[in-house]
Structure formats: structure tokens, C-alpha cells
Amino acid sequence: MVNRVLLGPKGGAQGLYISKPGHDVVTTGESNLLFSSDWSSLQVVQTGTLSVPNGGSASFSIPVDLGFRPAIMLVPEFELFLGPGLNIISEMDAHVTYHSNTSFSAHVWTKNIGYTGKTFYAVFKVNLDG
């Protein structure tokens, strides 16, 4: 199975990349990408990793005021080990509180998931308010 999603460095740039099925996102060329944050339609302002305890929050900021509230994506990391015939009902909530155009808090809550306490984030140059 190939890597299809990359949030981080690729070819000297930092960003979010998603490849077409069957193509490794790390090694494939631009023609085999379904999405690249390098494309002008959606620019990544900043990415990073936060330590967010379950049921808690962590603050982060960006160095430049874009003049609007930017769109932010949170991706909590979790480990899930399932055996044959084992089903787990789980819940998860990850959301952002905006303190200003440059200051934010990430909140994560999980139930019945092996949440590691690590949450990845990406800030996009997209006006959340339209």
C-alpha cells in the first residue's frame, strides 16, 4: 500500500498533499496529485503539531495577521488495534476557538479511542467568514 496523504515537507516546500490512488504521495509528480497546497486555490499558512490532552486544549498562533479568520484543520493522532470480530463504538470532537485573527486554541475530546495526545494542524489562507 502506498502513502497517499502527506502533511509536511515535499520537494523543499511544506504543505498538504494528496495523491491519486496507486501513487505514492512522497515520490509522485504533480500530475498524479489530487490536491496540493502549493496550488493557488488553497495556500497553507502554517502547519505544526500540538500536545493536546484528552478533554483539554492547547494554544497556538500564526506570525502574520491575514486580515481575516483563517480556516484551520485539526487531525488528532490515534492508535486503534482491532482483532477479528471486534467492534468499538467511539466518539471524537476536535475544534478550534479563535481568540483573534492570529491566536487560536485547539480542543480535543475522545471516547474509546487510543488518542496519543498529539494533534496535527494546518492553517489555510481561506477566509472563514466568506
N, C-alpha and C positions, 0 to 999 in steps of 0.2 A: 504494500500500500504506500502511495506517495504522500508527501506533505502537500496540503492544499491551501493552508492559511498561514500567513506569516505576519506578525505584528512586531516589527523591529527592523534591523539593517538588511538591505538588499542592494547590491551594486553600489555601495557608497552612499546610499540615501536611507533615511529612516521612514517607515510608514507601514501601512496596512496593505497586504497583497493577497489576492485570492486567485488561484489558477483554475484552468479548465480541468474537468475530470481526466485522469490519466497523466497529468503533467505535474512534475514536482515544482512547487512554487519557488523553491530556493534556486533552482538551476534553469528554469524555463525563460524564454524570451518574452517580451511584451506582447507579442501576437497571441500567446497562449494564456494570457491573464484575462479573467473575467472582471477583475477590479484592481486598480492601483491608485493609492492615494497621491501618487505623483501626477495623475491626470488632473487637469484644472477644474474638473467638476466637483471635486471633494478634496480639499487640501488638509493634511494633518498638521496641526499647530504644534502638538507635543504628545509624546507617549511616555508611559512610565509604569512603575509597579509600586503599589501601596501595601502596607501591612494594616489590614483592617480586621479587628477581632469580630467573631460572630456576634451579631447584635450591637456592634459598635460602629464607630466612624473614624475616618482619617481625613485630614485636611491636605489640600494641595493647591497650587496656583500656577498661572502662566505669567511670563515676564512682560507681556505686551497686552495693553487693552485694545481689543479689536473694534471697540465701539458698540458691541452687542454681546448678548449671552451666547457663547458658542455651544454647539451640540457636543455632548460628551458620551462616550460609550464605556461602560464598565463590564469587565469579564472576570468574575470570580473564578479562581482555580479550585478544583475539587478532585478528589480521588474516589472512585467508585469501583468496588470489586463485587461482581455478581457471580454466583455459582449457578449451575443448571437448575432451572425451575424456581429461582429466587427472584421475587419481585419486591421492589421497595417503592413506597409512596413517599415522595419528598416534596419539599417546598423551598423556594428561594426568592428573595427580594433584593435587588441591587438598584439603588437610585442615588441621584446627586442633589445636594442642596446648593443653591447659588447664593453666595454672600455678596458678590459683586461680579463685574464682567471678567475679573481675573482671579477670584478666590472662591474655592469650592470645597465641599465635604462629600466624601463617598460613604455610603451606608450599605452594609451587607447583613442580611439575616438569612439563615438556612435552618432547615429541619430535616433530619435523616439523610444528610449528605455529608461526605467526608471533606468538608471545606478546609483548605490548608491555611487560611488566614491571609493568603496572598491574592490581591486583585490587580489586574492589569487595567490600564485606562488609556483612552485616546481622546484628545480634544481636536475637534474639527472646525475649520473655518466656514461654518454654516450658521447663519443667524437663526437661533431657536425661536425668536419672536416674529419670524417672517421676513 
